[in-house]
Amino acid sequence: QVQLVESGGGLVQPGGSLRLSCAASGFIFRYSVMNWYRQVPGKERELVATISSGGGSISYADSVKGRFTISRDNAKNTVYLQMNSLKPEDSAVYYCNCFSSWGQGTQVTVSS
């Protein structure tokens, strides 16, 4: 079955960086578009970044453009989200997504 396992979240000060990873299994990763979403309590899940199967097409939410970078390693079945210049409003649970499958999420907290 499809499994998506996120890691790399944590507590970081404003202006800091984190790198999230999502290890995928149970499907043909190299043919699949991958997404990162985030959600804070009481709000809808927000699409943060998308990467095409080969990595040649990438898009970002306006709120993270210039600060976040999505990438993938098809040999490792892993998608990454490099987050720089983090702000308190980036605090959320971050989820990896492919089609209708979701990981368990990883908490990112940006606070001094």
C-alpha positions in Angstrom: 0.0 0.0 0.0 1.0 3.6 -0.4 3.1 5.0 2.4 4.3 8.5 2.8 6.5 9.2 5.9 7.5 12.8 6.7 10.4 13.8 8.9 12.5 16.8 9.7 10.1 19.1 11.5 10.9 20.8 14.8 11.3 24.0 16.7 13.3 26.8 15.0 13.8 30.5 15.6 12.5 33.1 13.2 14.9 33.4 10.3 16.1 29.8 10.7 15.9 26.9 8.3 14.6 23.4 8.2 14.6 20.6 5.7 11.6 18.3 5.5 11.8 14.9 3.9 9.1 12.5 2.7 9.9 8.9 2.0 7.5 7.2 -0.4 6.7 3.6 -1.0 4.0 1.4 -2.5 3.7 3.2 -5.8 5.8 4.3 -8.8 7.3 7.4 -7.3 9.2 8.5 -10.4 6.0 8.9 -12.4 4.1 10.8 -9.7 3.5 14.5 -9.0 4.3 15.2 -5.3 3.0 18.0 -3.1 3.7 19.5 0.2 0.7 20.9 2.2 0.5 22.6 5.6 -2.3 23.0 8.1 -2.9 25.0 11.3 -5.7 24.2 13.7 -9.0 25.7 12.6 -7.8 26.4 9.0 -8.0 24.5 5.7 -5.0 22.6 4.5 -2.9 24.8 2.3 -0.9 23.7 -0.8 2.7 24.9 -0.3 4.6 23.4 -3.2 4.3 21.0 -6.1 6.9 19.2 -8.1 6.3 17.2 -11.3 7.5 13.6 -11.8 10.8 14.6 -13.4 11.3 17.7 -11.3 11.1 20.0 -14.3 7.9 21.8 -13.2 7.6 23.4 -9.8 5.2 25.7 -8.3 4.8 27.5 -4.9 2.3 29.3 -2.8 2.8 33.0 -2.9 3.4 33.0 0.8 6.6 30.8 0.5 8.0 31.9 -2.9 11.7 32.8 -2.6 12.0 31.1 0.8 11.1 27.4 0.2 12.5 25.0 -2.3 10.9 21.7 -3.2 13.0 18.9 -4.8 13.0 15.2 -5.3 15.4 12.3 -5.6 13.7 9.6 -7.7 16.5 7.1 -6.9 15.6 7.4 -3.2 11.8 7.8 -3.6 12.0 10.9 -1.5 10.7 14.5 -1.9 12.2 17.3 0.1 11.1 20.8 1.2 13.9 23.2 2.1 12.5 26.0 4.2 14.6 29.1 4.7 14.0 32.5 6.4 11.2 30.9 8.4 8.5 33.1 9.9 6.2 32.4 12.9 3.3 32.2 10.3 5.0 29.2 8.8 4.2 27.2 11.9 2.0 24.3 10.9 1.8 20.6 10.5 3.4 19.8 7.1 2.1 17.0 5.0 3.4 15.1 2.0 0.8 14.2 -0.6 0.4 12.2 -3.8 -3.0 11.8 -5.3 -5.3 10.8 -2.4 -2.6 9.6 -0.1 -1.2 11.6 2.8 1.6 11.2 5.3 1.1 11.5 9.0 2.5 15.0 9.0 5.5 16.7 10.8 5.1 19.7 13.1 7.1 22.8 12.3 7.1 25.5 15.0 8.8 28.9 14.4 9.2 30.8 17.6 11.7 32.7 19.6 
